[in-house]
Amino acid sequence: MGLYDKYARLAGERLQFSDNGLTPFGTCIDEVYSATEGRIGNKKVILAGTNNYLGLTFNH
């Protein structure tokens, strides 16, 4: 088994999403309310995966 063989299935699944215009890695945050809250589309969301868990990059 080659180094990348175990990831071939995962890469194929990712291509299915990107072929349809969907990408979980390029989600646009439309508005940031605070260091932990924002809006994506019409939905208010918790910003837990933005590497801003300490709130150091938010200046309002």
Backbone as a ProteinNet text record, in pm:
[ID]
protein_1_A
[PRIMARY]
MGLYDKYARLAGERLQFSDNGLTPFGTCIDEVYSATEGRIGNKKVILAGTNNYLGLTFNH
[TERTIARY]
85	0	89.3	62.5	137.6	94	170.2	145.4	7.5	-36.8	-162.6	-280.8	-257.7	-365.7	-478.2	-443.2	-547.3	-635.1	-591.1	-669.8	-745.3	-734.9	-798.5	-951.1	-1011.7	-1157.1	-1199.8	-1127.6	-1158.6	-1144.1	-1041.4	-1021.4	-1135.5	-1183.4	-1296.3	-1423.3	-1446.8	-1564.8	-1556.2	-1437.8	-1419.3	-1445.2	-1402.5	-1426.2	-1574.9	-1652.3	-1797	-1857.8	-1810.2	-1860	-1814.6	-1686.1	-1634.5	-1690.5	-1723.4	-1784.8	-1923.6	-1988.9	-2122	-2115.6	-1994.9	-1979.1	-1979.9	-1974.5	-1974.7	-1834.3	-1790.6	-1661	-1665.9	-1643.5	-1645.5	-1524.7	-1421.5	-1299.7	-1300.8	-1399.7	-1406.3	-1535.1	-1591.9	-1717.4	-1695.2	-1777.6	-1766.6	-1851.9	-1790.4	-1862.6	-1909.2	-2039.7	-2095.6	-2082.3	-2096.1	-2086.5	-2036	-1947.6	-1895.1	-1950.4	-2023.6	-2084.7	-1991.5	-1916.5	-1824	-1713.7	-1629	-1521.1	-1573	-1696.2	-1748.7	-1879.1	-1936.1	-2064.2	-2054.3	-2122.8	-2124.6	-2248	-2252.6	-2365.1	-2311.2	-2362	-2333.1	-2466.7	-2482.5	-2612.5	-2713.5	-2823.4	-2926.8	-2923.4	-2816.7	-2810.9	-2704.1	-2743.4	-2649.6	-2573.8	-2440.9	-2359.1	-2256.8	-2207.2	-2097.6	-1968.1	-1873.2	-1745.3	-1646.8	-1650.9	-1564.7	-1442.6	-1445	-1335	-1256.7	-1251.9	-1184.4	-1045.3	-995.5	-866.8	-862.9	-978.3	-989.7	-1056.1	-1025.9	-1094.5	-1064.2	-957.6	-929.1	-988.6	-1039.5	-1099.5	-998.9	-875.9	-771.6	-775.6	-846.6	-848.6	-974.7	-1061	-1185.1	-1169.1	-1190.9	-1183	-1305.8	-1395	-1520.4	-1531.1
-117.7	0	123.7	213.7	338.2	436.1	540.3	640.1	704.8	732.9	803.1	711.2	581.9	488.5	491.3	506	503.7	628.9	732.3	854.9	866.7	768.3	774.2	785.4	709.7	715.4	853.7	907.4	1039.9	1147.7	1137.7	1234.5	1226.7	1106.1	1089.5	1151.8	1136.1	1196.7	1349.2	1402.3	1547.5	1599.8	1527.9	1569.8	1574.3	1484.3	1486	1617.3	1665.9	1793.1	1909.6	1913.2	2027.1	2031	1916.2	1914.4	1977.6	1976.2	2036.2	2179.5	2234.6	2371.6	2386	2275.5	2279.3	2254.2	2333.3	2310	2350.5	2257.1	2291.9	2375.5	2379.5	2452.3	2596.1	2633.3	2767.6	2838.2	2806.8	2868.2	3015.6	3099.9	3244	3285.4	3350.5	3404.8	3544	3561.2	3685.7	3802.3	3775.4	3882.1	3822.5	3895.5	3852.4	3946.2	3889.3	3969.3	3986.5	3883.1	3886.4	3785.3	3761.6	3665.2	3523	3497.9	3361.2	3345.9	3453.6	3446.2	3515.8	3457.3	3515.8	3472.2	3510.1	3473.7	3417.4	3300.1	3237.8	3224.1	3299.4	3302.5	3369.8	3303.1	3356.3	3291.2	3219.6	3143.3	3200	3227.2	3269.8	3146.3	3153.9	3037.1	3070.6	2966.7	2978.5	2958.5	3048.9	3040.9	2963.1	2832.1	2748.2	2698.8	2701.4	2646.9	2751.4	2873.2	2981	3008.6	2925.5	2946.3	3080.5	3126.4	3251.7	3226.7	3114.2	3074.8	3166.4	3245.5	3340.7	3478.5	3498.2	3626	3735.7	3699.7	3799.6	3870.6	3816.3	3878.9	3960.2	3970.3	4046.1	4182.3	4287.2	4422.9	4497.6	4530.8	4594.2	4733.5
0	0	0	-93.5	-100.4	7	18.8	122.5	109.3	-12.7	-33.7	-61	-70.3	-102.2	0.9	127.7	230.6	227.2	155.9	145.8	13.8	-73	-204.8	-193	-103.2	-85.5	-36.1	59.7	113.2	5.3	-75.5	-183.6	-284.2	-312.6	-403.7	-349.3	-219.6	-157.2	-161.2	-138.9	-143.7	-284.7	-384.8	-523.1	-556.1	-498.4	-521.4	-472.4	-358.8	-306.2	-392.4	-425.7	-501.2	-642.9	-700.6	-833.6	-831.8	-715.8	-701.1	-648.8	-637.7	-590.6	-439.9	-366.8	-220.6	-168.9	-74.5	-12.7	134.4	225.3	367.6	408.4	324.8	359.3	309.3	230.3	176.5	211.5	326.1	367.4	399	342	362.6	482.6	577.7	692.7	652.3	640.2	588.7	685.8	813.5	913	1042.9	1111.2	1240.5	1346.1	1442.6	1548.9	1668.1	1699	1812	1784	1881.2	1863.6	1849	1891.6	1888.8	1812.4	1760.5	1689.1	1553.6	1457.1	1324	1247.9	1119.6	1034	904.1	867.4	739	668.3	558.8	491.8	582.4	608.6	698.1	834.9	865.1	989.3	1083.2	1208.2	1310.8	1359	1363.6	1395.9	1503.6	1568.3	1663.3	1586.2	1602.6	1533	1619.7	1607.9	1690.2	1614.4	1483.1	1405.4	1330.2	1378.8	1307.3	1362.5	1452.3	1518.9	1590.9	1634	1706.7	1841.7	1901.9	2024.4	2141.8	2135.9	2242.6	2214.4	2094.3	2059.1	2031	2001.7	1984.4	1849.8	1751.6	1619.6	1596.2	1694.4	1678.5	1742.9	1665.1	1716.4	1667.5	1759.3	1718.1	1772.1
[MASK]
++++++++++++++++++++++++++++++++++++++++++++++++++++++++++++

